[in-house]
Amino acid sequence: MIGKQKAIGNIITSIAYSILLLLEVKMSTAEITEATQHLTFKLDEEVFAIDISKVREVLEYTTVTKVPKTPEFMKGVINLRGHVVPVVDLRLKFGMSEAEKTVNTCIIIVEVTVDQETAVLGALADSVQEVLELEADKIEPAPKIGTRLNTDFIKGMGKRDDQFIMILDINKVFSTDELAIVQDAESYTISEETGEDTEE
């Protein structure tokens, strides 16, 4: 009986080890793939891309609760499964005009790191396009002229068919002070029952 239990134990250990190896291989493959994959989205007629490793999820547009005394690009906060997530309007941050919300308007939940401070926030986009794999040798440096955007946070320019794609360095879009404002917005709580805003 002891010998049989030992044999079963060895089989379970072997299976667990095999699963662990498969997970490690899968994770390694995912990391290699993510290094070249980007989520593309539109603002006005421009197409942008964010490294997929910075994207947590994409949400349909929902009601955003305004937070007082914040910059214009800071639209407010949403309740994401019990967590308060600040939402920013990338159009306004990039100096574009504000757009009417449509059925395609979405919120891209991203992770931003500035000076070793990390924050999760929602970025408003006119629409999400696709997950696109961009090879490093097909990405050109960002132009210094000919674009209305600050090129400091543009990693480079990709191309899909005849459409240029601006690849964002999401960590450079916001300054340290702006990120601090975004993080302060997380101190607000949203009452699901009353819809009222409160500050902790």
C-alpha positions as a Markdown table, in Angstrom:
| # | Residue | x | y | z |
|---|---|---|---|---|
| 1 | Met | 0.0 | 0.0 | 0.0 |
| 2 | Ile | 2.8 | 2.4 | 0.9 |
| 3 | Gly | 4.6 | 1.6 | -2.3 |
| 4 | Lys | 1.4 | 2.3 | -4.3 |
| 5 | Gln | 0.8 | 5.6 | -2.5 |
| 6 | Lys | 4.5 | 6.6 | -3.2 |
| 7 | Ala | 4.0 | 5.7 | -6.9 |
| 8 | Ile | 0.8 | 7.8 | -7.1 |
| 9 | Gly | 2.7 | 10.7 | -5.4 |
| 10 | Asn | 5.5 | 10.5 | -7.9 |
| 11 | Ile | 3.0 | 10.6 | -10.8 |
| 12 | Ile | 1.3 | 13.7 | -9.3 |
| 13 | Thr | 4.6 | 15.3 | -8.8 |
| 14 | Ser | 5.6 | 14.5 | -12.3 |
| 15 | Ile | 2.4 | 15.9 | -13.8 |
| 16 | Ala | 2.7 | 19.1 | -11.7 |
| 17 | Tyr | 6.3 | 19.6 | -12.9 |
| 18 | Ser | 5.2 | 19.1 | -16.5 |
| 19 | Ile | 2.4 | 21.7 | -16.1 |
| 20 | Leu | 4.9 | 24.1 | -14.6 |
| 21 | Leu | 7.3 | 23.6 | -17.5 |
| 22 | Leu | 4.4 | 24.2 | -20.0 |
| 23 | Leu | 3.4 | 27.4 | -18.2 |
| 24 | Glu | 7.0 | 28.6 | -18.2 |
| 25 | Val | 7.3 | 28.0 | -21.9 |
| 26 | Lys | 3.9 | 29.7 | -22.5 |
| 27 | Met | 5.0 | 32.7 | -20.4 |
| 28 | Ser | 8.3 | 33.0 | -22.2 |
| 29 | Thr | 6.6 | 32.8 | -25.6 |
| 30 | Ala | 4.1 | 35.5 | -24.5 |
| 31 | Glu | 6.9 | 37.8 | -23.4 |
| 32 | Ile | 8.6 | 37.5 | -26.7 |
| 33 | Thr | 5.3 | 38.1 | -28.6 |
| 34 | Glu | 4.3 | 41.0 | -26.4 |
| 35 | Ala | 7.6 | 42.8 | -27.1 |
| 36 | Thr | 6.4 | 43.3 | -30.7 |
| 37 | Gln | 2.7 | 43.5 | -30.3 |
| 38 | His | 0.8 | 46.8 | -30.0 |
| 39 | Leu | -2.8 | 47.8 | -29.4 |
| 40 | Thr | -3.8 | 50.3 | -32.1 |
| 41 | Phe | -6.5 | 52.9 | -31.6 |
| 42 | Lys | -7.8 | 56.1 | -33.2 |
| 43 | Leu | -8.0 | 59.7 | -32.0 |
| 44 | Asp | -9.6 | 61.9 | -34.7 |
| 45 | Glu | -8.1 | 60.6 | -37.9 |
| 46 | Glu | -4.7 | 59.6 | -36.4 |
| 47 | Val | -3.8 | 56.0 | -35.5 |
| 48 | Phe | -1.8 | 55.4 | -32.3 |
| 49 | Ala | -0.3 | 52.3 | -30.8 |
| 50 | Ile | 0.6 | 51.2 | -27.2 |
| 51 | Asp | 2.8 | 48.3 | -26.3 |
| 52 | Ile | 0.3 | 45.5 | -25.4 |
| 53 | Ser | 2.2 | 44.7 | -22.2 |
| 54 | Lys | 1.1 | 48.1 | -20.9 |
| 55 | Val | -2.6 | 47.3 | -21.6 |
| 56 | Arg | -4.7 | 45.6 | -18.9 |
| 57 | Glu | -8.1 | 45.6 | -20.7 |
| 58 | Val | -10.4 | 47.6 | -22.9 |
| 59 | Leu | -13.8 | 48.7 | -21.7 |
| 60 | Glu | -16.9 | 50.1 | -23.4 |
| 61 | Tyr | -17.4 | 53.7 | -22.5 |
| 62 | Thr | -19.2 | 54.1 | -19.2 |
| 63 | Thr | -20.2 | 57.0 | -17.0 |
| 64 | Val | -17.2 | 59.0 | -15.7 |
| 65 | Thr | -17.6 | 60.8 | -12.4 |
| 66 | Lys | -15.9 | 64.2 | -12.5 |
| 67 | Val | -13.3 | 65.0 | -9.9 |
| 68 | Pro | -13.1 | 68.7 | -8.9 |
| 69 | Lys | -10.0 | 70.9 | -9.3 |
| 70 | Thr | -8.3 | 68.7 | -11.9 |
| 71 | Pro | -6.9 | 69.5 | -15.3 |
| 72 | Glu | -9.2 | 69.6 | -18.3 |
| 73 | Phe | -7.7 | 66.3 | -19.7 |
| 74 | Met | -8.6 | 64.6 | -16.5 |
| 75 | Lys | -12.2 | 63.5 | -17.1 |
| 76 | Gly | -12.8 | 61.9 | -13.8 |
| 77 | Val | -13.0 | 58.4 | -12.3 |
| 78 | Ile | -14.8 | 55.1 | -12.9 |
| 79 | Asn | -15.6 | 52.2 | -10.6 |
| 80 | Leu | -13.8 | 49.2 | -12.0 |
| 81 | Arg | -14.9 | 46.1 | -10.0 |
| 82 | Gly | -14.6 | 48.0 | -6.8 |
| 83 | His | -11.5 | 49.9 | -7.6 |
| 84 | Val | -11.4 | 53.6 | -8.5 |
| 85 | Val | -9.6 | 54.2 | -11.8 |
| 86 | Pro | -8.8 | 57.7 | -13.1 |
| 87 | Val | -9.8 | 58.4 | -16.7 |
| 88 | Val | -7.9 | 60.8 | -19.0 |
| 89 | Asp | -8.9 | 62.1 | -22.4 |
| 90 | Leu | -6.0 | 61.6 | -24.7 |
| 91 | Arg | -7.5 | 64.0 | -27.2 |
| 92 | Leu | -7.3 | 66.9 | -24.8 |
| 93 | Lys | -3.9 | 65.8 | -23.5 |
| 94 | Phe | -2.6 | 65.9 | -27.1 |
| 95 | Gly | -4.1 | 69.3 | -27.8 |
| 96 | Met | -7.0 | 68.0 | -30.0 |
| 97 | Ser | -10.6 | 69.1 | -29.7 |
| 98 | Glu | -13.0 | 67.1 | -27.5 |
| 99 | Ala | -15.2 | 64.6 | -29.4 |
| 100 | Glu | -18.7 | 63.5 | -28.9 |
| 101 | Lys | -19.0 | 60.0 | -27.4 |
| 102 | Thr | -20.1 | 57.3 | -29.9 |
| 103 | Val | -20.8 | 53.6 | -29.7 |
| 104 | Asn | -17.1 | 53.1 | -30.6 |
| 105 | Thr | -15.7 | 55.3 | -27.8 |
| 106 | Cys | -13.8 | 53.1 | -25.3 |
| 107 | Ile | -11.6 | 53.3 | -22.3 |
| 108 | Ile | -8.2 | 51.6 | -22.5 |
| 109 | Ile | -7.0 | 50.5 | -19.0 |
| 110 | Val | -3.2 | 51.0 | -19.0 |
| 111 | Glu | -0.4 | 50.8 | -16.5 |
| 112 | Val | 1.9 | 53.9 | -16.4 |
| 113 | Thr | 5.2 | 54.2 | -14.6 |
| 114 | Val | 6.9 | 57.6 | -14.0 |
| 115 | Asp | 9.9 | 57.9 | -11.7 |
| 116 | Gln | 9.3 | 54.5 | -10.3 |
| 117 | Glu | 5.7 | 55.5 | -9.4 |
| 118 | Thr | 3.1 | 53.2 | -11.1 |
| 119 | Ala | -0.5 | 54.1 | -11.6 |
| 120 | Val | -3.4 | 52.4 | -13.4 |
| 121 | Leu | -5.6 | 54.7 | -15.4 |
| 122 | Gly | -8.1 | 54.7 | -18.2 |
| 123 | Ala | -7.4 | 56.4 | -21.5 |
| 124 | Leu | -10.3 | 57.6 | -23.6 |
| 125 | Ala | -10.0 | 56.6 | -27.3 |
| 126 | Asp | -12.4 | 57.2 | -30.2 |
| 127 | Ser | -12.1 | 53.6 | -31.1 |
| 128 | Val | -9.9 | 50.5 | -30.8 |
| 129 | Gln | -8.6 | 49.0 | -34.0 |
| 130 | Glu | -6.6 | 45.8 | -33.5 |
| 131 | Val | -3.6 | 44.1 | -31.9 |
| 132 | Leu | -0.9 | 44.6 | -34.4 |
| 133 | Glu | 2.6 | 43.0 | -34.5 |
| 134 | Leu | 5.2 | 45.5 | -35.5 |
| 135 | Glu | 8.7 | 44.3 | -36.3 |
| 136 | Ala | 11.5 | 46.5 | -34.9 |
| 137 | Asp | 13.2 | 47.0 | -38.2 |
| 138 | Lys | 10.0 | 48.4 | -39.6 |
| 139 | Ile | 9.6 | 51.1 | -37.0 |
| 140 | Glu | 11.1 | 54.5 | -37.9 |
| 141 | Pro | 12.2 | 57.3 | -35.6 |
| 142 | Ala | 9.5 | 59.9 | -34.7 |
| 143 | Pro | 9.8 | 63.0 | -37.0 |
| 144 | Lys | 10.9 | 66.2 | -35.3 |
| 145 | Ile | 8.6 | 68.3 | -37.5 |
| 146 | Gly | 5.4 | 67.7 | -39.3 |
| 147 | Thr | 3.4 | 66.5 | -36.3 |
| 148 | Arg | 1.3 | 68.5 | -33.9 |
| 149 | Leu | 2.2 | 66.2 | -31.0 |
| 150 | Asn | 5.2 | 66.4 | -28.6 |
| 151 | Thr | 7.5 | 63.8 | -30.1 |
| 152 | Asp | 9.1 | 63.2 | -26.7 |
| 153 | Phe | 6.5 | 60.5 | -26.0 |
| 154 | Ile | 6.4 | 59.0 | -29.5 |
| 155 | Lys | 8.7 | 55.9 | -29.6 |
| 156 | Gly | 8.5 | 55.8 | -33.4 |
| 157 | Met | 6.4 | 55.5 | -36.5 |
| 158 | Gly | 5.0 | 52.2 | -37.8 |
| 159 | Lys | 3.0 | 51.6 | -41.0 |
| 160 | Arg | 0.1 | 49.4 | -41.8 |
| 161 | Asp | -0.8 | 49.4 | -45.5 |
| 162 | Asp | -0.9 | 53.1 | -46.4 |
| 163 | Gln | -1.6 | 54.3 | -42.8 |
| 164 | Phe | 1.1 | 55.6 | -40.5 |
| 165 | Ile | 0.9 | 54.6 | -36.9 |
| 166 | Met | 2.3 | 56.7 | -34.0 |
| 167 | Ile | 3.7 | 54.4 | -31.3 |
| 168 | Leu | 3.4 | 55.9 | -27.9 |
| 169 | Asp | 5.7 | 55.6 | -24.9 |
| 170 | Ile | 2.8 | 55.7 | -22.4 |
| 171 | Asn | 5.3 | 56.2 | -19.6 |
| 172 | Lys | 6.3 | 59.6 | -21.1 |
| 173 | Val | 2.9 | 60.9 | -21.9 |
| 174 | Phe | 2.4 | 62.3 | -18.4 |
| 175 | Ser | 4.8 | 64.3 | -16.3 |
| 176 | Thr | 5.5 | 63.5 | -12.6 |
| 177 | Asp | 3.1 | 66.2 | -11.5 |
| 178 | Glu | 0.3 | 65.1 | -13.8 |
| 179 | Leu | 0.7 | 61.5 | -12.6 |
| 180 | Ala | 0.5 | 62.8 | -9.0 |
| 181 | Ile | -2.8 | 64.5 | -9.9 |
| 182 | Val | -4.1 | 61.3 | -11.4 |
| 183 | Gln | -3.1 | 59.3 | -8.4 |
| 184 | Asp | -4.8 | 61.8 | -6.1 |
| 185 | Ala | -8.0 | 61.1 | -8.0 |
| 186 | Glu | -7.9 | 57.6 | -6.7 |
| 187 | Ser | -8.8 | 59.0 | -3.2 |
| 188 | Tyr | -12.3 | 59.6 | -4.5 |
| 189 | Thr | -14.9 | 56.9 | -4.0 |
| 190 | Ile | -18.0 | 56.4 | -6.0 |
| 191 | Ser | -21.3 | 55.2 | -4.3 |
| 192 | Glu | -22.9 | 52.7 | -6.6 |
| 193 | Glu | -26.2 | 53.2 | -4.8 |
| 194 | Thr | -26.5 | 57.0 | -4.8 |
| 195 | Gly | -24.1 | 57.9 | -7.5 |
| 196 | Glu | -22.6 | 60.5 | -5.2 |
| 197 | Asp | -18.9 | 61.3 | -5.0 |
| 198 | Thr | -17.0 | 61.3 | -1.7 |
| 199 | Glu | -13.4 | 62.0 | -0.8 |
| 200 | Glu | -11.6 | 59.7 | 1.6 |
